[in-house]
């Protein structure tokens, strides 16, 4: 992905924490390699009882107490 887009996946979505960015990049690489090997990634679907209603991911992170770039905001 980095070669194609000239930046890391974590940079594309704006992850600022170094460790979180590393983990996200590794997960993307793992999924990318599976797809290159002809495998389809399997994602676990959330239980309907636990599903929240958010219009975008940033709304969910704000609800969890995170600010812009996944940085925890002290209340």
N, C-alpha and C positions, 0 to 999 in steps of 0.2 A: 504494500500500500504506500509506503514511504516513497518508493521509486516512482510510482504512478502519479502521486499527488504532490511530490516534492516536500512533504511534511508528514510528521507522525500523526496517526489517527487521533491521539489525545490533543494535539494542537488544533486539529480541524474542529473538534467540539469544544475546545477551550478549557481543558482540565489543567489547573495550575499547580496542584500538589504533585511533587515529583514521584512519590511512590504510587499514588493513584494513577498517574499518567502511565507509569511503567506497567502496572497491572492491566490497565485498559489496552495498551499497545500489545501486550503479550496475548491477551484474549482475542484481539482482532487478528493477530498473526496465526493463532491456533485455528480459528474459524476459516481464515483465508486458505491455510494449508489443507484443511479438510475438503474445502470446495475444489481446490486444484487437484486433489486426489480423486475427485468424482463422488465424494461423499456429501450428503446433505446434512447440515447441522440440525440438531434436534433441540428445540427450546422448550423448557418446561412452562406450561401455561399456569397462570395464577388461579387459585381457587376463587370462584365468584364471590364468596363471602368476604375475602380479603381485598378484593379489587376496589381501588379508590377511583374517583372520577377526576381526572386532570386533563386539561386541554393540551398541555405540553409538559415535557419532562421537567423543565425548570420550575413549574408550579409544584410538582411533587417534592423537589429538593428544597424549595422554600418552606414547604410544610414540615419538612424534616429538620429545619433549622440551618440549612446551608445557604450561603449567599452565592454571588456570581463566581463561577469557576470552582465549585465544590469546596469552598473554604467555609468551615464552620463559623457561624456568627454567634457571638456571645449575646445572650438576652439579658 
